[in-house]
Amino acid sequence: MPVPLFDLILLGYRNDLAGERVRAYLRSLPDGQGGAIVIERDAELPRLLCPALEHGAGLRLLAELRERGAQARLVPNDADPEPPIARPMPPPAPPLSPTTRAARLLPLLMIFGFAAAVYFRLAPLPRPLPPPRGLSPAELSDTGFPSQLDPAPHRLNDEAVLLNATGQYADAAGKLREALRRAPDTVALRRNLRTVLHNWAVAELNANRTDAAVELLEQGLALEEDPGLLSALGVARVRQGAWGAARTSLERAVALGAADPYTLIALGKVYRQQGEREAAVEMFHRARDSGAGGPDFQQTLARLERELDAEWDFSELRSPHFQIAFAGGERESNAAAQVISHGLEDVYFHVGRKLDLYPSERVPVVLYPSEDFHDITQTPSWTGGVYDGRIKLPSRGVEDGDSAVLERTLRHEYGHALVNQLSRGHTPVWLNEGVAIWCEEDQDGDREDWAYQALAGEVLFPLKELEGSFTGLPPDRVRVAYAQSYLAVRALVDRSGGRHLRDLLAALGSGTRLDQAMLAVYSRNLASFEADFIRNLTNG
């Protein structure tokens, strides 16, 4: 499969000094770095800098140039065919036996299995695209069947086809593995097993059993490298929060020709999480060009572009457990970043003791000027901070010297970061916010007086109504939602301590539903817990 190539186009410079920096950087590159570098000093802009780049090399070069003040863009190489509007995952290899009607079903069944892969719940995603109409099975090949092949592998393959058709992937894989044991050199058997493993992994992903899906996808890739498997593995790694591993899989999938919106969006999320904002926006633009759309996608792209514009010339400060981006160049901003850095390191150990959790990877943090925070994050005015993969903070608490508010805010947002890490994004909002407020406390129970005062005379929410964002609630009911969420978490902590709360979040991250996770960790289901919790609040 040919590797898609891209051209790097220079559109301009931020100023004359940036132009000099860009030219100096290009002169420093060794000859042939990522393609022939063309610099025509007297040529009018825009002009071609680097033609025929592989995608990974192009993104790295693009990021370096933009760091130096260049305005540049990657575009598909003219020699490449136009990218498809909505490219589905490639259909699987044909089944082994061309002699049975059942065997002919496998390519069509696999097509629908691959179409199901676009339903990976990687928020935010566009609405899934339908499979193309009129797609027919690939030509059947006789080359996979040596004439002396024992009839047993044929039979096992036919049985696997029928099992796959009814979603019995484990049994289908078992049949194909046995067939391969009997005929280890049969290429078609290996490809059929790879396809069944892919379909099985998709089913596990859709059931939020991410770890199981990763194991199956890695088994499939051990049989043969495939862009569809790599893309699915990248999406699964994103769910796990394993950003480096996700990047490796997704970049390799793109290099092998994957151009569907879902792969590109997932890779954009990885770049964004790793602080490569320019590369993230570039990837979302490519996803849009490949057919991604819808309100959620447009909202995400608009937010990324706002962040990119706001953080264009930000500086970065690293502490042992955090990396902080801030508006550099001003003494006040540098001082604020230092205060945030020291505060977060204290928070790391304070909250870590509550949950007995001390992550090794740095958590990304962005410190915005106070007047820009709500415009950039698009959050209500009452929001003191935001966690959406990065902790985002206004500089207000630092500049005003309100250390108590700042400390609570840092603990709160870091609590969200740990919840997301443990649960992999599968936490209802009431539990997420309740844990974050619990993390604010200096001593257990510090926030109880505030919570009971907030609930005095108020109608309580069923927890079901607090599973989604609080920003959609009536403003006068938001405080009630936070207070009730905190007291629900306090009830869990008072019952069994912080470690069991950590275990509950980890169970959610493994794909267990909340009701089942409650039963496993606390030996009672969610309905029983909620009934006791509401009764204690109303009768207490």
FENQUI-V80044 format. One record per residue. N is the residue number from 0. SS is DSSP state (A for helix, B for strand, O for the rest). NEAR is the number of other C-alpha atoms within 12 Angstrom. Layout:
n = (N & N)
ss = (SS & SS)
near = (NEAR & NEAR)
This chain:
n = (0 & 1 & 2 & 3 & 4 & 5 & 6 & 7 & 8 & 9 & 10 & 11 & 12 & 13 & 14 & 15 & 16 & 17 & 18 & 19 & 20 & 21 & 22 & 23 & 24 & 25 & 26 & 27 & 28 & 29 & 30 & 31 & 32 & 33 & 34 & 35 & 36 & 37 & 38 & 39 & 40 & 41 & 42 & 43 & 44 & 45 & 46 & 47 & 48 & 49 & 50 & 51 & 52 & 53 & 54 & 55 & 56 & 57 & 58 & 59 & 60 & 61 & 62 & 63 & 64 & 65 & 66 & 67 & 68 & 69 & 70 & 71 & 72 & 73 & 74 & 75 & 76 & 77 & 78 & 79 & 80 & 81 & 82 & 83 & 84 & 85 & 86 & 87 & 88 & 89 & 90 & 91 & 92 & 93 & 94 & 95 & 96 & 97 & 98 & 99 & 100 & 101 & 102 & 103 & 104 & 105 & 106 & 107 & 108 & 109 & 110 & 111 & 112 & 113 & 114 & 115 & 116 & 117 & 118 & 119 & 120 & 121 & 122 & 123 & 124 & 125 & 126 & 127 & 128 & 129 & 130 & 131 & 132 & 133 & 134 & 135 & 136 & 137 & 138 & 139 & 140 & 141 & 142 & 143 & 144 & 145 & 146 & 147 & 148 & 149 & 150 & 151 & 152 & 153 & 154 & 155 & 156 & 157 & 158 & 159 & 160 & 161 & 162 & 163 & 164 & 165 & 166 & 167 & 168 & 169 & 170 & 171 & 172 & 173 & 174 & 175 & 176 & 177 & 178 & 179 & 180 & 181 & 182 & 183 & 184 & 185 & 186 & 187 & 188 & 189 & 190 & 191 & 192 & 193 & 194 & 195 & 196 & 197 & 198 & 199 & 200 & 201 & 202 & 203 & 204 & 205 & 206 & 207 & 208 & 209 & 210 & 211 & 212 & 213 & 214 & 215 & 216 & 217 & 218 & 219 & 220 & 221 & 222 & 223 & 224 & 225 & 226 & 227 & 228 & 229 & 230 & 231 & 232 & 233 & 234 & 235 & 236 & 237 & 238 & 239 & 240 & 241 & 242 & 243 & 244 & 245 & 246 & 247 & 248 & 249 & 250 & 251 & 252 & 253 & 254 & 255 & 256 & 257 & 258 & 259 & 260 & 261 & 262 & 263 & 264 & 265 & 266 & 267 & 268 & 269 & 270 & 271 & 272 & 273 & 274 & 275 & 276 & 277 & 278 & 279 & 280 & 281 & 282 & 283 & 284 & 285 & 286 & 287 & 288 & 289 & 290 & 291 & 292 & 293 & 294 & 295 & 296 & 297 & 298 & 299 & 300 & 301 & 302 & 303 & 304 & 305 & 306 & 307 & 308 & 309 & 310 & 311 & 312 & 313 & 314 & 315 & 316 & 317 & 318 & 319 & 320 & 321 & 322 & 323 & 324 & 325 & 326 & 327 & 328 & 329 & 330 & 331 & 332 & 333 & 334 & 335 & 336 & 337 & 338 & 339 & 340 & 341 & 342 & 343 & 344 & 345 & 346 & 347 & 348 & 349 & 350 & 351 & 352 & 353 & 354 & 355 & 356 & 357 & 358 & 359 & 360 & 361 & 362 & 363 & 364 & 365 & 366 & 367 & 368 & 369 & 370 & 371 & 372 & 373 & 374 & 375 & 376 & 377 & 378 & 379 & 380 & 381 & 382 & 383 & 384 & 385 & 386 & 387 & 388 & 389 & 390 & 391 & 392 & 393 & 394 & 395 & 396 & 397 & 398 & 399 & 400 & 401 & 402 & 403 & 404 & 405 & 406 & 407 & 408 & 409 & 410 & 411 & 412 & 413 & 414 & 415 & 416 & 417 & 418 & 419 & 420 & 421 & 422 & 423 & 424 & 425 & 426 & 427 & 428 & 429 & 430 & 431 & 432 & 433 & 434 & 435 & 436 & 437 & 438 & 439 & 440 & 441 & 442 & 443 & 444 & 445 & 446 & 447 & 448 & 449 & 450 & 451 & 452 & 453 & 454 & 455 & 456 & 457 & 458 & 459 & 460 & 461 & 462 & 463 & 464 & 465 & 466 & 467 & 468 & 469 & 470 & 471 & 472 & 473 & 474 & 475 & 476 & 477 & 478 & 479 & 480 & 481 & 482 & 483 & 484 & 485 & 486 & 487 & 488 & 489 & 490 & 491 & 492 & 493 & 494 & 495 & 496 & 497 & 498 & 499 & 500 & 501 & 502 & 503 & 504 & 505 & 506 & 507 & 508 & 509 & 510 & 511 & 512 & 513 & 514 & 515 & 516 & 517 & 518 & 519 & 520 & 521 & 522 & 523 & 524 & 525 & 526 & 527 & 528 & 529 & 530 & 531 & 532 & 533 & 534 & 535 & 536 & 537 & 538 & 539)
ss = (O & O & O & O & B & B & B & B & B & B & B & B & B & O & O & A & A & A & A & A & A & A & A & A & A & A & A & A & O & O & O & O & O & O & O & O & B & O & O & O & O & O & O & O & O & O & B & B & B & B & B & B & B & B & A & A & A & A & A & A & A & A & A & A & A & A & A & O & O & B & B & B & B & B & B & B & O & O & O & O & O & O & O & O & O & O & O & O & O & O & O & O & O & O & O & O & O & O & O & O & A & A & A & A & A & A & A & A & A & A & A & A & A & A & A & A & A & A & A & O & O & O & O & O & O & O & O & O & O & O & O & O & O & O & O & O & O & O & O & O & O & O & O & O & O & O & O & O & O & O & A & A & A & A & A & A & A & A & A & A & A & A & A & A & A & O & O & O & A & A & A & A & A & A & A & A & A & A & A & A & A & A & O & O & O & O & A & A & A & A & A & A & A & A & A & A & A & A & A & A & A & A & A & A & A & A & O & O & O & A & A & A & A & A & A & A & A & A & A & A & A & A & A & O & O & O & A & A & A & A & A & A & A & A & A & A & A & A & A & A & O & O & A & A & A & A & A & A & A & A & A & A & A & A & A & O & O & O & O & O & A & A & A & A & A & A & A & A & A & A & A & A & A & O & O & O & A & A & A & A & A & A & A & A & A & A & A & A & A & O & O & O & O & O & A & A & A & A & A & A & A & A & A & A & A & A & A & A & A & A & O & O & O & O & B & B & B & B & O & O & O & B & B & B & B & B & O & O & O & O & A & A & A & A & A & A & A & A & A & A & A & A & A & A & A & A & A & A & A & A & A & A & A & A & A & O & O & O & O & O & O & O & B & B & B & B & B & B & O & A & A & A & A & A & A & A & A & O & O & O & O & O & O & O & B & B & B & O & O & O & B & B & B & B & O & A & A & A & A & O & O & O & A & A & A & A & A & A & A & A & A & A & A & A & A & A & A & A & A & A & A & A & A & O & O & O & O & O & A & A & A & A & A & A & A & A & A & A & A & A & O & O & O & O & O & O & O & A & A & A & A & A & A & A & A & O & O & O & O & O & O & O & A & A & A & A & O & O & O & A & A & A & O & O & A & A & A & A & A & A & A & A & A & A & A & A & A & A & A & A & A & A & A & A & A & A & O & A & A & A & A & A & A & A & A & A & A & A & A & O & O & O & O & A & A & A & A & A & A & A & A & A & O & O & O & A & A & A & A & A & A & A & A & A & A & A & A & A & A & O)
near = (13 & 13 & 25 & 31 & 32 & 35 & 34 & 40 & 31 & 35 & 23 & 27 & 23 & 22 & 14 & 14 & 14 & 20 & 25 & 20 & 22 & 32 & 27 & 16 & 23 & 28 & 17 & 13 & 19 & 12 & 13 & 17 & 22 & 28 & 24 & 19 & 29 & 24 & 24 & 15 & 14 & 8 & 14 & 12 & 18 & 20 & 23 & 29 & 39 & 38 & 34 & 31 & 35 & 33 & 39 & 30 & 27 & 38 & 35 & 27 & 37 & 41 & 30 & 26 & 37 & 34 & 29 & 28 & 28 & 35 & 29 & 35 & 34 & 39 & 33 & 28 & 24 & 17 & 17 & 20 & 14 & 18 & 26 & 22 & 19 & 31 & 31 & 36 & 38 & 35 & 35 & 40 & 34 & 39 & 50 & 46 & 36 & 25 & 18 & 19 & 16 & 26 & 33 & 28 & 32 & 42 & 35 & 31 & 33 & 44 & 35 & 33 & 35 & 39 & 33 & 28 & 40 & 38 & 30 & 39 & 31 & 39 & 25 & 29 & 35 & 35 & 22 & 27 & 27 & 21 & 25 & 20 & 12 & 8 & 17 & 20 & 23 & 20 & 16 & 24 & 19 & 17 & 19 & 27 & 25 & 20 & 11 & 12 & 21 & 18 & 18 & 20 & 33 & 35 & 25 & 33 & 44 & 33 & 32 & 39 & 41 & 29 & 27 & 39 & 28 & 20 & 25 & 21 & 33 & 25 & 25 & 33 & 38 & 25 & 32 & 42 & 30 & 24 & 33 & 30 & 18 & 21 & 27 & 22 & 19 & 32 & 26 & 35 & 43 & 37 & 37 & 44 & 46 & 39 & 48 & 50 & 47 & 51 & 45 & 42 & 44 & 42 & 34 & 34 & 37 & 26 & 25 & 32 & 31 & 40 & 30 & 28 & 36 & 38 & 25 & 35 & 41 & 28 & 29 & 33 & 29 & 18 & 28 & 25 & 25 & 35 & 35 & 47 & 46 & 41 & 50 & 56 & 49 & 45 & 51 & 48 & 37 & 43 & 39 & 35 & 35 & 27 & 32 & 22 & 24 & 34 & 38 & 25 & 38 & 43 & 39 & 32 & 37 & 40 & 31 & 27 & 32 & 41 & 43 & 43 & 41 & 47 & 52 & 47 & 51 & 50 & 51 & 45 & 46 & 41 & 34 & 33 & 34 & 29 & 33 & 31 & 38 & 43 & 40 & 35 & 39 & 34 & 42 & 42 & 31 & 37 & 38 & 31 & 24 & 28 & 30 & 35 & 28 & 18 & 14 & 18 & 30 & 24 & 20 & 32 & 34 & 20 & 28 & 36 & 26 & 23 & 35 & 28 & 18 & 26 & 31 & 28 & 21 & 28 & 25 & 26 & 30 & 24 & 26 & 21 & 26 & 33 & 31 & 39 & 42 & 39 & 30 & 25 & 14 & 14 & 13 & 19 & 30 & 27 & 22 & 35 & 39 & 27 & 28 & 43 & 35 & 26 & 30 & 38 & 28 & 24 & 33 & 38 & 23 & 28 & 40 & 28 & 21 & 30 & 32 & 20 & 26 & 26 & 23 & 14 & 21 & 29 & 39 & 34 & 39 & 46 & 46 & 39 & 32 & 28 & 17 & 24 & 30 & 26 & 19 & 30 & 36 & 22 & 24 & 19 & 19 & 17 & 25 & 29 & 41 & 35 & 34 & 31 & 33 & 33 & 36 & 41 & 44 & 40 & 38 & 27 & 28 & 32 & 25 & 15 & 16 & 15 & 19 & 17 & 24 & 31 & 35 & 31 & 37 & 46 & 41 & 39 & 42 & 51 & 43 & 41 & 43 & 45 & 45 & 36 & 37 & 33 & 35 & 36 & 34 & 36 & 36 & 30 & 31 & 35 & 44 & 44 & 42 & 40 & 45 & 39 & 41 & 48 & 43 & 35 & 31 & 21 & 14 & 23 & 22 & 19 & 29 & 28 & 16 & 20 & 28 & 27 & 17 & 25 & 29 & 18 & 11 & 20 & 17 & 30 & 28 & 21 & 29 & 20 & 18 & 31 & 25 & 19 & 21 & 29 & 22 & 16 & 19 & 12 & 16 & 17 & 21 & 27 & 29 & 31 & 41 & 40 & 37 & 44 & 43 & 42 & 41 & 42 & 41 & 32 & 31 & 33 & 29 & 19 & 19 & 20 & 23 & 28 & 23 & 27 & 39 & 38 & 30 & 40 & 39 & 32 & 34 & 36 & 33 & 33 & 32 & 28 & 25 & 32 & 25 & 21 & 29 & 30 & 21 & 22 & 29 & 28 & 18 & 20 & 19 & 26 & 18 & 16 & 25 & 27 & 18 & 19 & 29 & 24 & 14 & 14 & 26 & 18 & 9 & 11)
